Amino acid sequence: MRRPYQPSLLRLLHGATALLVPLAWLTGLVVVSTSDGRFGRLPFTLAGDWIDIHGTVGVLLWPIALLFGLYALTAGRARLRQPANALALVALALAVGSGKLMDEDWLRDGQLDHLVYSVHLLAWLLIALAVSLHVAGVLQRGGWPLARSMASVQLRPGDLPGNWFDQIRRSFRAGR
């Protein structure tokens, strides 16, 4: 049986997203626990301005999410047929988009009734669901070999960074 191979651009964008999304999710958990509290509080306290930390992670995630979304809608279109992949991308777009629309002072001032904040909380829950379904789907479809293929550093001919633009361009032709 042939080992699964994922394109290097997908692995790079997926890997960066896979590092930043859990970090955003966890810092968001701390923010909701300390600044909102309607859903409970963590049993411990953490020093630091977690709203700013969470916002910084969001700022780092924004361009990666944009590039990942563009990749998914072009060269990765076929992967979006998997509902878990599509849900993960929608949840990511919703989380990043609503996060960009929020004012960090809302939480500091106790203003918890903004629609955008509610959408951001919904996106936070969708991210958790989507990532769980995505990982389960990967393991169901291809098991550990497929999961490991996303972390591989091996490159095939034609899959070097210099080839990425041509890969995207070819995906537009294939979609016609």
Secondary structure, 3 states (H helix, E strand, C coil): CCCCCCCHHHHHHHHHHHHHHHHHHHHHHHHHHHHHCCCCCCCCCCCCCHHHHHHHHHHHHHHHHHHHHHHHHCCCHHHHHCHHHHHHHHHHHHHHHHHHHCCHHHHHCCCCCCHHHHHHHHHHHHHHHHHHHHHHHHHHHHHHHHHHHCCCCCCCCCCCHHHHHHHHHHHHHHCC
